Amino acid sequence: MDEQRLDRFPRRFEVEQRLDVAAHTTEEEIRAASLQFVRKITGFNKPSKANEAAFLEAVDDVASISHRLLTSLESSAAPKNREEEAAKARARAAQRFGG
């Protein structure tokens, strides 16, 4: 995260908010993020047959490590309802962009 963004919010708030989201991340979301990460660093959207096994193993490894990280994080923040937070974000966007 860049320094400019960190300066806008108190760190404690930012960390607790991220931990709350991390606690409710699904296996599907972790897998999708892992796939996106491996695609980004390899430059492959879909690997060749020769590289497919290594590519998929990397996705599995990143997903496993991500899951381990997310399950080990702790937060004192009260849990948030993802649907309510999404609705609030949509309302803010509608107000901001007139939709």
N, C-alpha and C positions, 0 to 999 in steps of 0.2 A: 504494500500500500504506500502511495507516495506521501511525502511530508505535508504537502498542501492539504490533502484530505484529512490527515490526522489532526491538523491544526483547527479544523472547523468544528469538531466534536470533542467533548471530553473523552479521554481514552477509556475510562471505566464504562461509560455508556456504550461506546462502540464495541468493546470486548464482550460485555454482557449480552448485547443484542446479537452478535455473531454466535455466541455460545448457545443462545436459545434456538436459533435457526439450526445450528449444527446438531442439536439434540433431537430434532425432528426430521432429519434428513433420511430419506428412504434409501434402500439398497439400489433401487432403480436410478435414483438421482446420483448416487455415488458412482455407479457404473457409467452413466452417461457423461459425467464430469471427467472420469478417468479416460474414457474413450476420446473425449474432446482434447484432453491434455496430451495424450499420446499422439493424436493426429497433428496437433500443433507442433510438438517438438520434432516429429519425424518428417513432417511435410507431406505425409501420405494421407489422403482421404480414405483410400482403400489400398492396402499393401498388395504387392505381387504375391503369387503363390509361394515363391521362394522366401519371402519375408513374413508371410501370414502367421506362422507359428510364433515367431519372436514378437511380432506386433501384439497378438492376442495375449501372450504371456505377460508383456509389459502392461497391458490394460488390466489384467487380473492382479498383478503386483501392486499397481497404483491404487486400485480399488481396495485391496486388502489393507494396505498401509493407511489409506484415507479412513476406512472404517475403524481401524484400531485407534487412530488419532481422535476421531469424533467421539468414540465411546469413552475415551480417557479424559476428556475435557470436563471441567466442573464449572458451575455457575450458581450464583446466589440470586439471580434474577428470576422473577416469576415467569412461568411459561406463557407464551403468547399463542393465540389461535391463528394459524396460518391463513385460514379463509378470511377472518376479520382483518388481518393485516393487508391481505391482497385487496380486499374491498376498499380499505382506506387509501391504498396506493392508487387504485383506479379512480377514486373520487378526487384525489389530489391532481392526478393527471388530467382529468376532465375539466377541473377548474382552471388548471394552468394552461391547457391547450384548447379549451373550448369544445370538448367533445362530448 
